Amino acid sequence: MSVKTAVKEWYENKPLIDAYLRGELIEGIDGKETTKILGYGIGIFVIVALVVVALWFWALYATIKFWKLLPTWAKVIAVIGLLSGWMYGVGTLITLIVVYASKKRTMLSW
């Protein structure tokens, strides 16, 4: 699931998600989560959507934080990964792996 899809579905189903999070009864739902969002039950969708968005923001933060320590090829892959993570979902993990694996190690001065 991409960040764009998660945010779009969240806002399209906001009343349903809000009612679920408040523990209110939802018309047409008998407590067995028969309503699905992107094929997930409401509770699972909320968890997955939050994880996807949190991972994307972590990748964005790591890319910005370590930008000066990244080689050029890693910068290119990180930006492409962030953009594809927004649109398609896979790039976020690629960005995190590339950024943390390729950042230059700085020597500690004693």
C-alpha positions as CSV (number, residue, x, y, z in Angstrom):
1,M,0.0,0.0,0.0
2,S,1.3,3.4,-0.9
3,V,1.2,6.5,1.3
4,K,-1.0,8.2,-1.3
5,T,-3.5,5.3,-1.2
6,A,-3.5,5.1,2.6
7,V,-4.2,8.8,3.0
8,K,-6.9,8.8,0.2
9,E,-8.7,5.8,1.7
10,W,-8.5,7.2,5.2
11,Y,-10.2,10.5,4.2
12,E,-12.8,8.7,2.0
13,N,-13.7,6.5,5.0
14,K,-13.1,9.0,7.8
15,P,-16.6,8.8,9.3
16,L,-16.4,5.0,9.4
17,I,-12.8,5.0,10.9
18,D,-13.7,7.6,13.4
19,A,-16.7,5.7,14.6
20,Y,-14.6,2.5,14.8
21,L,-11.9,4.2,16.8
22,R,-14.5,5.7,19.3
23,G,-16.0,2.2,19.6
24,E,-19.4,3.3,18.4
25,L,-21.8,1.0,16.6
26,I,-21.7,1.5,12.9
27,E,-24.9,0.9,10.9
28,G,-24.6,-2.2,8.8
29,I,-21.7,-3.7,10.8
30,D,-22.5,-6.5,13.2
31,G,-19.3,-6.4,15.2
32,K,-17.5,-8.9,12.9
33,E,-15.9,-6.2,10.7
34,T,-17.7,-7.1,7.6
35,T,-16.8,-3.7,6.1
36,K,-13.5,-3.7,4.4
37,I,-11.2,-0.9,3.3
38,L,-8.8,-2.0,0.5
39,G,-9.5,-5.6,1.5
40,Y,-8.6,-5.1,5.2
41,G,-10.9,-4.9,8.2
42,I,-11.2,-1.4,9.6
43,G,-8.9,-2.1,12.5
44,I,-6.2,-3.7,10.4
45,F,-6.5,-0.9,7.8
46,V,-5.9,1.7,10.5
47,I,-2.7,-0.1,11.7
48,V,-1.4,-0.7,8.2
49,A,-2.1,2.8,7.1
50,L,-0.3,4.3,10.2
51,V,2.7,2.0,9.7
52,V,3.0,2.9,6.0
53,V,2.8,6.7,6.7
54,A,5.2,6.4,9.7
55,L,7.8,4.5,7.6
56,W,7.5,7.1,4.8
57,F,8.1,10.0,7.2
58,W,11.0,8.0,8.8
59,A,12.6,7.6,5.3
60,L,12.1,11.3,4.6
61,Y,13.7,12.2,7.9
62,A,16.6,9.9,7.5
63,T,17.2,11.1,3.9
64,I,17.3,14.8,5.1
65,K,19.4,14.0,8.2
66,F,22.1,12.1,6.4
67,W,21.9,13.9,3.0
68,K,25.5,15.3,3.3
69,L,26.8,11.9,4.3
70,L,25.3,10.1,1.3
71,P,27.2,9.4,-1.9
72,T,25.6,10.7,-5.1
73,W,24.1,7.4,-6.2
74,A,22.5,6.9,-2.8
75,K,20.9,10.4,-3.0
76,V,19.4,9.6,-6.4
77,I,18.0,6.2,-5.1
78,A,16.7,7.8,-1.9
79,V,14.8,10.5,-3.8
80,I,13.4,8.0,-6.3
81,G,12.5,5.7,-3.4
82,L,10.6,8.5,-1.6
83,L,8.7,9.4,-4.7
84,S,7.8,5.8,-5.5
85,G,7.0,5.2,-1.8
86,W,4.5,8.0,-2.1
87,M,3.0,6.6,-5.3
88,Y,3.5,2.8,-5.2
89,G,4.7,1.8,-1.7
90,V,7.9,-0.2,-2.3
91,G,10.3,2.7,-2.4
92,T,10.1,3.6,1.3
93,L,11.9,0.5,2.5
94,I,14.4,0.8,-0.3
95,T,15.1,4.4,0.8
96,L,15.6,3.4,4.4
97,I,18.0,0.5,3.4
98,V,20.0,2.7,1.0
99,V,20.3,5.6,3.4
100,Y,21.4,3.7,6.4
101,A,23.7,1.3,4.5
102,S,25.5,3.9,2.4
103,K,25.9,6.9,4.7
104,K,29.6,7.6,5.3
105,R,30.8,6.8,8.7
106,T,32.2,9.8,10.6
107,M,35.2,9.3,12.8
108,L,34.7,10.2,16.5
109,S,37.2,12.7,17.6
110,W,38.5,12.1,21.1
